[in-house]
Amino acid sequence: MSEQTTRRSVSVVGLGPMGQSMVKAFLAAGVEVTVWNRSTDKVDAMVELGAERAATVADALAANDVTVLSLTHYAAMYDVLGPAVDHLDGKVIANLSSDSPEKARKGGEWVRAHGAEFLSGGVMSAGDNITHPASYIFYSGPREVFDAHAELLRPLSPQEYLGADDGLAQIYYQALLTIFHPWLLAFDQATAMIEKSGHDIDRFLPFAVRSSAAYPYFMAEFSAANKAGGWATVASLKMMDAGAQHIIDASEEVGVDATFSHTAQTFWRKAVAASEEKGEAVSTYALMRGDKS
């Protein structure tokens, strides 16, 4: 076992809110951290907490066996590591940035072509609060690489290893964000509707939280239905179309933008039209899958 592994040390490249949270988590766990970021003010803040400064990306790579990337996207990885590719040989790159599965796969190929090992990660967290009980990280890449460095990476959040495919962590991560983004927009619309109707968001909040308790039930029901082609009867699709119209009316009556609900309504109406054309129910799930038959 190397001295670096024994003393538990890591480099973190990219110090946005998430990168800073990672540095703090490592430091709190007694891990020595070397940091690099384009803007030096963020580096200064982490150095004040106990991190070591790397003057260049090459220095950050040289400092430790493992470097964690927390960047905006995978294109930034090439921009950042490109000038230091001669220092990648023998290193491990754990890219915890968000991007598409295919871009993660190509990123893994690029890193390995320069002699380094690679892990892809998707950070499921409450914002940048990686210590929140609901936070965890998806990992994918070679099992032996994950196993060799799981203990070092453990302070960041609970770990969910998915498989050897470099893109797998991003498939799961982006699928969950697909759920989160519409929810966020819907919550904005709902609370705007409450407030512009002259009522108190704080009074509404407990009811929103209460209704969310049913979401796991619906997820289980729709997962089973989608494995069988999706949930749909023509009557239910028309009911959802009518329901969307009621939401649109309630929003627009008080001047709230209902674009999001109009978009949802178009899916119900497409499903109704497809069902009537086919002579049997066609689910929105089938439409999104692009099923032809």
C-alpha positions as CSV (number, residue, x, y, z in Angstrom):
1,M,0.0,0.0,0.0
2,S,1.5,3.4,-1.0
3,E,2.2,6.2,1.5
4,Q,-0.4,8.4,-0.3
5,T,-3.1,5.8,0.1
6,T,-2.1,5.3,3.8
7,R,-2.4,8.9,4.6
8,R,-5.7,9.3,2.8
9,S,-5.3,12.1,0.3
10,V,-7.1,13.4,-2.8
11,S,-7.1,16.2,-5.2
12,V,-10.3,18.1,-6.1
13,V,-10.4,20.1,-9.3
14,G,-13.4,22.5,-9.7
15,L,-14.6,24.5,-6.8
16,G,-18.1,25.5,-7.6
17,P,-20.7,25.0,-4.7
18,M,-20.6,21.2,-5.2
19,G,-16.8,21.1,-5.3
20,Q,-16.5,23.2,-2.2
21,S,-18.9,20.9,-0.4
22,M,-16.8,17.9,-1.4
23,V,-13.6,19.5,-0.1
24,K,-15.3,20.3,3.2
25,A,-16.5,16.7,3.5
26,F,-13.1,15.3,2.8
27,L,-11.5,17.6,5.3
28,A,-14.1,16.8,8.0
29,A,-13.2,13.1,7.5
30,G,-9.5,13.7,8.0
31,V,-8.6,13.4,4.3
32,E,-5.8,15.6,3.0
33,V,-7.0,17.6,0.1
34,T,-5.2,19.5,-2.7
35,V,-7.3,21.9,-4.7
36,W,-7.2,23.7,-8.0
37,N,-9.7,26.1,-9.6
38,R,-9.6,28.7,-12.3
39,S,-10.6,31.5,-10.0
40,T,-8.2,31.8,-7.1
41,D,-10.7,33.3,-4.6
42,K,-12.4,29.9,-4.3
43,V,-9.0,28.2,-3.8
44,D,-8.2,30.7,-1.1
45,A,-11.4,29.9,0.8
46,M,-10.6,26.2,0.8
47,V,-7.0,26.8,1.8
48,E,-8.3,28.7,4.8
49,L,-10.2,25.5,5.8
50,G,-7.1,23.4,5.6
51,A,-6.7,22.4,1.9
52,E,-3.4,22.5,0.0
53,R,-3.1,24.8,-3.0
54,A,-2.1,23.5,-6.4
55,A,-0.6,26.2,-8.6
56,T,-1.5,24.2,-11.8
57,V,-3.7,21.3,-12.8
58,A,-0.5,19.3,-13.3
59,D,0.4,20.0,-9.7
60,A,-3.0,18.8,-8.5
61,L,-2.6,15.6,-10.5
62,A,0.9,15.0,-9.2
63,A,-0.1,15.6,-5.6
64,N,-2.3,12.5,-5.2
65,D,-3.2,9.2,-6.8
66,V,-6.9,10.2,-7.1
67,T,-8.3,13.4,-8.5
68,V,-12.1,14.2,-8.2
69,L,-13.5,16.5,-10.9
70,S,-16.5,18.7,-10.1
71,L,-17.1,20.6,-13.3
72,T,-20.1,22.0,-15.2
73,H,-19.9,19.3,-17.9
74,Y,-17.5,16.9,-19.5
75,A,-16.3,19.4,-22.1
76,A,-14.7,21.2,-19.2
77,M,-12.7,18.1,-18.3
78,Y,-10.9,18.3,-21.6
79,D,-10.3,22.0,-21.2
80,V,-8.9,21.5,-17.7
81,L,-6.9,18.3,-18.1
82,G,-5.9,18.8,-21.7
83,P,-2.8,20.9,-20.9
84,A,-1.7,18.3,-18.3
85,V,-2.3,15.0,-20.1
86,D,1.4,14.1,-19.5
87,H,0.6,13.9,-15.8
88,L,-2.4,11.5,-16.1
89,D,-0.4,8.2,-16.5
90,G,-1.0,6.0,-13.5
91,K,-3.6,8.3,-11.9
92,V,-7.3,7.8,-11.1
93,I,-9.9,10.3,-12.4
94,A,-13.3,10.3,-10.7
95,N,-15.4,12.6,-12.7
96,L,-18.5,13.6,-10.7
97,S,-19.7,16.2,-13.2
98,S,-23.1,16.0,-14.9
99,D,-23.5,15.2,-18.5
100,S,-25.0,12.7,-20.9
101,P,-24.2,9.0,-20.7
102,E,-22.5,8.9,-24.1
103,K,-20.3,11.9,-23.2
104,A,-19.3,10.1,-20.0
105,R,-18.4,7.0,-22.0
106,K,-16.2,9.1,-24.4
107,G,-14.7,10.8,-21.4
108,G,-13.7,7.5,-19.9
109,E,-12.1,6.5,-23.2
110,W,-10.1,9.7,-23.3
111,V,-8.9,9.4,-19.8
112,R,-7.8,5.8,-20.2
113,A,-6.1,6.6,-23.5
114,H,-3.8,8.8,-21.5
115,G,-2.9,6.0,-19.0
116,A,-5.3,6.8,-16.2
117,E,-8.2,4.9,-14.6
118,F,-11.7,6.4,-14.7
119,L,-14.9,6.4,-12.7
120,S,-18.0,8.3,-13.5
121,G,-20.3,9.6,-10.8
122,G,-23.7,11.3,-10.5
123,V,-24.2,13.2,-7.3
124,M,-27.8,13.0,-6.1
125,S,-27.9,15.6,-3.3
126,A,-30.2,18.2,-1.8
127,G,-28.6,21.1,-3.7
128,D,-25.0,21.2,-2.7
129,N,-25.8,19.7,0.7
130,I,-24.0,16.3,0.3
131,T,-24.4,15.6,4.0
132,H,-28.2,15.6,3.8
133,P,-29.7,12.2,4.7
134,A,-31.2,11.9,1.2
135,S,-27.9,12.5,-0.6
136,Y,-25.9,9.8,-2.3
137,I,-23.7,9.3,-5.3
138,F,-24.1,6.9,-8.3
139,Y,-20.8,5.4,-9.5
140,S,-20.0,3.4,-12.6
141,G,-16.8,2.2,-14.2
142,P,-14.7,-0.9,-13.6
143,R,-15.6,-2.6,-10.4
144,E,-12.0,-3.1,-9.3
145,V,-11.3,0.6,-9.7
146,F,-14.4,1.5,-7.6
147,D,-13.5,-1.1,-4.9
148,A,-10.0,0.2,-4.7
149,H,-11.0,3.7,-4.0
150,A,-14.5,3.5,-2.4
151,E,-13.2,4.0,1.1
152,L,-11.4,7.2,0.1
153,L,-14.5,8.6,-1.7
154,R,-16.9,7.5,1.1
155,P,-16.9,10.9,2.9
156,L,-18.6,12.5,-0.1
157,S,-22.0,10.7,0.4
158,P,-23.3,7.1,0.6
159,Q,-22.3,5.2,-2.6
160,E,-24.4,3.3,-5.1
161,Y,-22.2,1.4,-7.6
162,L,-24.2,0.5,-10.7
163,G,-21.9,-1.4,-13.1
164,A,-19.0,-1.3,-15.4
165,D,-20.6,0.9,-18.1
166,D,-19.1,4.4,-17.7
167,G,-22.4,5.9,-18.8
168,L,-24.6,4.1,-16.3
169,A,-24.2,6.6,-13.4
170,Q,-25.4,9.3,-15.8
171,I,-28.3,7.3,-17.1
172,Y,-29.7,7.0,-13.5
173,Y,-28.7,10.5,-12.5
174,Q,-30.3,12.2,-15.5
175,A,-33.4,10.0,-15.2
176,L,-33.9,11.3,-11.6
177,L,-33.3,14.9,-12.7
178,T,-35.9,14.3,-15.4
179,I,-38.3,13.8,-12.5
180,F,-37.0,16.7,-10.4
181,H,-37.0,19.5,-13.0
182,P,-40.7,19.3,-13.8
183,W,-41.5,19.0,-10.1
184,L,-39.5,22.2,-9.4
185,L,-41.4,24.1,-12.2
186,A,-44.7,22.7,-11.0
187,F,-44.0,23.7,-7.4
188,D,-43.2,27.3,-8.6
189,Q,-46.4,27.4,-10.6
190,A,-48.5,26.0,-7.7
191,T,-47.1,28.4,-5.1
192,A,-47.4,31.3,-7.5
193,M,-51.1,30.4,-7.9
194,I,-51.6,30.3,-4.1
195,E,-49.9,33.6,-3.6
196,K,-51.5,35.5,-6.5
197,S,-54.9,34.2,-5.3
198,G,-54.2,36.1,-2.1
199,H,-53.3,33.2,0.1
200,D,-50.2,32.2,2.2
201,I,-47.6,29.8,0.8
202,D,-46.7,28.8,4.3
203,R,-50.3,27.6,4.9
204,F,-50.2,25.7,1.6
205,L,-46.8,24.0,2.3
206,P,-48.0,21.3,4.8
207,F,-50.6,20.2,2.3
208,A,-48.0,19.9,-0.5
209,V,-45.8,17.8,1.8
210,R,-48.8,15.7,2.8
211,S,-49.8,15.0,-0.8
212,S,-46.2,14.0,-1.7
213,A,-46.6,11.0,0.6
214,A,-48.6,9.4,-2.2
215,Y,-45.8,9.7,-4.7
216,P,-44.1,6.4,-3.9
217,Y,-47.4,4.6,-4.4
218,F,-47.8,6.2,-7.8
219,M,-44.2,5.4,-8.7
220,A,-44.8,1.8,-7.9
221,E,-48.1,1.7,-9.8
222,F,-46.8,3.4,-12.9
223,S,-43.5,1.4,-12.9
224,A,-45.6,-1.8,-13.1
225,A,-47.8,-0.2,-15.8
226,N,-45.0,1.1,-17.9
227,K,-43.3,-2.3,-18.0
228,A,-46.5,-3.5,-19.6
229,G,-46.7,-0.6,-22.1
230,G,-48.0,2.2,-20.0
231,W,-51.2,3.3,-18.1
232,A,-54.0,4.4,-20.3
233,T,-57.7,4.1,-21.1
234,V,-59.3,6.6,-23.5
235,A,-61.5,7.8,-20.6
236,S,-58.5,8.3,-18.3
237,L,-56.6,10.2,-20.9
238,K,-59.6,12.5,-21.5
239,M,-59.9,13.0,-17.8
240,M,-56.2,14.1,-17.6
241,D,-56.7,16.5,-20.5
242,A,-59.7,18.0,-18.7
243,G,-57.7,18.2,-15.4
244,A,-54.9,20.0,-17.2
245,Q,-57.3,22.5,-18.5
246,H,-58.6,23.2,-15.0
247,I,-55.0,23.8,-13.8
248,I,-54.5,26.1,-16.7
249,D,-57.6,28.1,-15.9
250,A,-56.9,28.3,-12.2
251,S,-53.4,29.6,-13.0
252,E,-54.2,32.0,-15.8
253,E,-57.2,33.5,-13.9
254,V,-54.8,35.1,-11.4
255,G,-52.1,35.9,-14.0
256,V,-49.7,32.9,-13.4
257,D,-47.8,31.5,-16.4
258,A,-49.3,28.1,-17.2
259,T,-46.9,27.2,-20.0
260,F,-45.8,24.1,-18.1
261,S,-49.4,22.8,-17.8
262,H,-50.1,23.6,-21.4
263,T,-47.1,21.4,-22.3
264,A,-48.5,18.6,-20.1
265,Q,-51.8,18.9,-21.7
266,T,-50.3,18.4,-25.2
267,F,-49.2,15.0,-24.2
268,W,-52.6,13.9,-22.9
269,R,-54.1,15.2,-26.2
270,K,-51.6,13.5,-28.3
271,A,-52.3,10.2,-26.5
272,V,-56.1,10.7,-27.0
273,A,-55.6,11.4,-30.7
274,A,-53.2,8.4,-31.1
275,S,-55.7,6.2,-29.2
276,E,-58.6,7.2,-31.4
277,E,-56.6,6.7,-34.6
278,K,-55.4,3.2,-33.4
279,G,-58.7,2.1,-32.0
280,E,-57.2,1.3,-28.6
281,A,-55.6,3.1,-25.8
282,V,-52.1,4.5,-26.4
283,S,-50.3,5.7,-23.2
284,T,-48.1,8.8,-22.9
285,Y,-45.3,6.4,-21.9
286,A,-45.6,4.7,-25.3
287,L,-45.6,8.0,-27.0
288,M,-42.4,9.1,-25.2
289,R,-40.7,5.8,-26.0
290,G,-41.5,6.4,-29.6
291,D,-43.4,3.1,-30.0
292,K,-44.7,2.7,-33.6
293,S,-46.9,-0.3,-33.2
